């Protein structure tokens, strides 16, 4: 197994990109334009200047002024339809604007592969047949916290064995006892997604804060890189801040919050969707 090393730092933001992003952000420094861009982006097929002015409660001349500003930087496009001017969102800005924010905040720069302050007394090894009882017990402890998973009952050994990728199942041992586990599940059977996996990490009750999660995630991501998995993804409850922080140390970045994505015990819950891309691809 290759020992991970820190990847080189990305070059600083170019002058040209900085100027472009500054122009975009300056345009959106006016709250009316922010509301206007939102209204246009959420209007199927676009919206006329007249209808936009009415929706925002501004005069048509004021609306036209702000539309021109948004069009100048490329956020919206305009075209005549009879006597009316139809305003549509520039689809490219739906990707370009979040990309600009990520670039400015340094989220696109290469990150350290994984934690390097792993405790020496924690051993991580491949899961064995005799580990299943401990693995399922720790899974149940995670369920009981209410912030680890949407599951409400521990899945059977057979179901876990069927979905977890061979070669990507790990347990952590401390003083000869299994105190945590990590696993990866393929997200799709389609060949195009063969290198994309959903990951999970659980630490036994009473053993949090010992570096067990760090040891597990280090092995998980290095094994993924060596095994040809180019993308790891995971969904974490926002309340589980320790898990979010752990994944950040391993090069995961937050892609967004999926609001009311599922219900647990009858309550709608959000999840933080995180992703790590292999530096080898």
C-alpha positions in Angstrom: 0.0 0.0 0.0 1.3 3.4 -1.0 2.0 5.8 1.9 0.0 9.0 1.3 1.8 12.2 0.9 0.7 15.8 0.8 -0.2 17.0 -2.7 1.4 20.2 -3.9 -0.5 23.4 -3.3 -2.5 24.8 -6.2 -1.3 28.0 -7.8 -2.9 31.2 -6.6 -6.0 32.6 -8.2 -5.1 34.2 -11.5 -5.5 37.9 -12.1 -8.0 37.3 -14.9 -10.2 35.0 -12.8 -10.0 37.3 -9.8 -11.2 40.2 -12.0 -14.0 38.2 -13.5 -15.2 37.0 -10.1 -15.0 40.5 -8.6 -17.2 41.7 -11.5 -19.8 39.0 -10.7 -19.8 39.6 -7.0 -20.0 43.4 -7.5 -23.1 42.9 -9.7 -24.8 40.9 -6.9 -23.9 43.5 -4.3 -27.3 45.0 -5.0 -30.1 43.0 -3.1 -32.7 43.8 -5.8 -30.5 42.0 -8.4 -30.1 39.0 -6.1 -33.8 38.7 -5.8 -34.2 39.3 -9.5 -31.7 36.6 -10.5 -33.5 34.2 -8.2 -36.8 35.0 -9.7 -35.5 34.5 -13.3 -33.6 31.3 -12.4 -36.8 29.8 -10.8 -39.1 30.8 -13.7 -39.6 27.9 -16.1 -39.0 29.2 -19.6 -38.1 32.7 -18.4 -40.1 35.8 -17.4 -40.9 39.1 -19.1 -39.5 42.3 -17.7 -43.0 43.5 -17.0 -43.9 40.4 -15.0 -40.5 40.5 -13.2 -41.1 44.1 -12.2 -44.5 43.2 -10.8 -43.1 40.2 -8.9 -40.4 42.3 -7.3 -42.6 45.4 -6.7 -40.3 47.8 -8.7 -41.0 50.1 -11.6 -40.4 48.7 -15.1 -37.6 51.2 -15.8 -35.8 50.1 -12.6 -36.3 46.5 -13.5 -34.9 47.1 -17.0 -31.8 48.8 -15.5 -31.1 45.9 -13.2 -31.7 43.3 -16.0 -29.1 45.1 -18.2 -26.6 44.9 -15.3 -27.2 41.2 -14.9 -27.0 40.6 -18.7 -23.7 42.6 -18.9 -21.9 40.0 -16.7 -23.7 37.1 -18.3 -26.1 36.0 -15.5 -29.2 36.4 -17.7 -30.0 36.5 -21.4 -32.7 38.7 -23.0 -34.6 38.5 -26.2 -37.6 40.2 -27.7 -40.9 38.4 -28.0 -43.3 40.8 -29.7 -43.3 43.9 -27.7 -42.1 42.3 -24.5 -38.6 41.4 -23.4 -38.1 37.9 -22.1 -35.5 37.3 -19.5 -33.9 33.8 -19.1 -31.1 32.6 -16.8 -27.8 31.8 -18.4 -27.5 28.1 -17.5 -23.7 28.3 -17.4 -23.9 30.7 -14.4 -25.7 28.0 -12.4 -22.4 26.1 -12.4 -20.1 29.1 -12.8 -21.2 31.1 -9.8 -20.8 28.2 -7.2 -17.5 27.4 -8.9 -16.3 31.0 -8.4 -17.2 30.9 -4.7 -15.4 27.6 -4.2 -12.3 28.9 -6.1 -12.2 32.1 -4.0 -12.5 30.2 -0.8 -9.8 27.7 -1.8 -12.1 24.7 -1.8 -10.8 23.6 -5.2 -7.2 23.5 -4.2 -5.6 20.1 -3.5 -5.9 19.0 0.1 -3.9 16.8 2.3 -4.7 13.2 1.6 -5.7 12.2 5.1 -5.0 12.6 8.9 -1.3 12.0 9.8 -1.8 12.1 13.6 -3.2 8.5 13.8 -2.7 6.8 17.3 -0.1 4.1 17.2 -2.2 1.8 19.5 -5.1 1.6 17.0 -4.7 -1.1 14.4 -6.8 -1.1 11.3 -7.2 -4.4 9.3 -9.5 -6.1 6.9 -12.8 -7.3 8.3 -12.9 -11.0 9.1 -15.8 -13.5 9.5 -15.5 -13.3 13.3 -15.9 -9.5 13.3 -19.5 -9.4 12.1 -21.0 -9.5 15.6 -19.0 -6.6 16.8 -19.5 -4.7 13.6 -23.3 -5.0 13.9 -23.2 -4.1 17.6 -21.3 -0.9 16.8 -23.8 -0.2 14.0 -26.6 -0.4 16.5 -24.8 2.0 18.8 -24.6 4.5 15.9 -28.3 4.1 15.2 -29.1 4.8 18.9 -27.4 8.2 18.7 -30.0 9.4 16.2 -27.4 11.4 14.2 -25.5 8.6 12.4 -27.9 7.1 9.9 -31.5 6.9 8.6 -31.6 3.3 9.5 -33.7 2.4 12.6 -32.7 -1.2 12.8 -29.4 -2.9 12.3 -29.2 -4.4 8.8 -28.5 -8.2 8.6 -25.1 -9.5 8.1 -26.2 -10.9 4.8 -27.4 -7.6 3.5 -24.2 -5.8 4.5 -22.0 -8.6 3.1 -23.9 -8.3 -0.2 -23.5 -4.6 -0.6 -20.1 -3.7 0.9 -17.3 -3.8 -1.6 -14.7 -6.5 -1.1 -11.3 -5.0 -0.3 -13.0 -2.0 1.2 -14.2 -3.3 4.6 -12.1 -2.4 7.6 -12.2 -2.7 11.4 -10.2 -0.9 14.0 -8.8 -2.8 17.0 -7.7 -1.4 20.3 -6.4 -3.7 23.0 -7.5 -6.6 20.9 -11.1 -5.5 20.7 -13.0 -4.2 17.6 -13.9 -0.6 18.3 -14.9 0.7 14.9 -15.4 -0.2 11.3 -15.4 1.4 7.8 -16.9 0.2 4.6 -17.6 1.3 1.0 -20.6 0.5 -1.2 -20.8 0.9 -5.0 -23.3 3.6 -5.9 -24.4 2.1 -9.2 -24.0 -1.1 -11.3 -23.4 1.0 -14.4 -19.8 0.8 -15.7 -19.5 4.6 -15.9 -19.9 4.8 -12.1 -17.7 1.8 -11.3 -15.2 4.0 -9.4 -17.7 5.8 -7.3 -18.5 4.5 -3.8 -20.6 5.6 -0.8 -18.6 5.4 2.4 -19.5 4.8 6.1 -17.5 5.0 9.3 -18.7 4.0 12.8 -16.8 4.2 16.1 -17.9 2.1 19.2 -19.7 3.9 22.0 -17.3 5.2 24.6 -14.3 5.3 22.2 -14.9 8.6 20.4 -12.1 11.1 20.6 -9.4 8.4 20.6 -8.4 8.8 16.9 -10.1 5.7 15.8 -12.1 7.5 13.2 -8.9 9.1 11.9 -7.2 5.6 11.6 -10.2 4.2 9.8 -10.6 7.0 7.3 -6.9 7.1 6.5 -7.0 3.4 5.6 -10.3 3.9 3.7 -9.1 6.6 1.4 -5.7 5.2 0.7 -7.2 1.8 -0.1 -9.7 3.6 -2.4 -6.9 5.4 -4.2 -4.9 2.1 -4.6 -8.0 0.2 -5.6 -9.1 2.5 -8.4 -12.0 4.3 -6.8 -11.9 7.8 -8.1 -14.8 9.3 -6.1 -15.9 8.7 -2.5 -19.1 10.3 -1.3 -21.0 10.3 1.9 -24.1 11.9 3.5 -23.9 13.1 7.1 -26.5 14.6 9.3 -25.6 18.3 10.0 -25.7 17.7 13.7 -22.9 15.2 13.4 -20.2 17.8 13.3 -17.5 15.5 14.4 -18.0 13.3 11.3 -18.1 16.3 9.0 -14.8 17.5 10.4 -13.3 14.0 10.2 -14.1 13.8 6.5 -12.7 17.2 5.9 -9.3 16.0 7.2 -9.3 13.3 4.6 -9.8 15.6 1.6 -13.6 15.5 1.4 -15.3 18.7 0.6 -18.9 19.8 1.2 -20.9 19.9 -2.0 -24.1 21.1 -0.4 -26.9 20.4 2.1 -29.7 18.2 0.8 -32.8 19.6 2.6 -35.5 17.3 3.9 -34.0 14.5 1.9 -35.5 11.7 4.1 -37.4 11.0 7.2 -36.3 9.2 10.3 -38.8 8.4 13.0 -41.3 10.5 11.1 -39.1 13.6 11.1 -37.7 15.1 7.9 -33.9 15.4 8.1 -31.3 17.2 6.1 -27.9 15.7 5.2 -24.6 17.3 4.3 -23.4 15.8 1.0 -19.6 15.4 0.8 -17.2 14.1 -1.8 -13.6 13.2 -2.2 -11.9 12.9 -5.6 -8.8 10.7 -5.9 -5.6 12.7 -6.7 -4.6 9.9 -9.0 -7.3 10.7 -11.6 
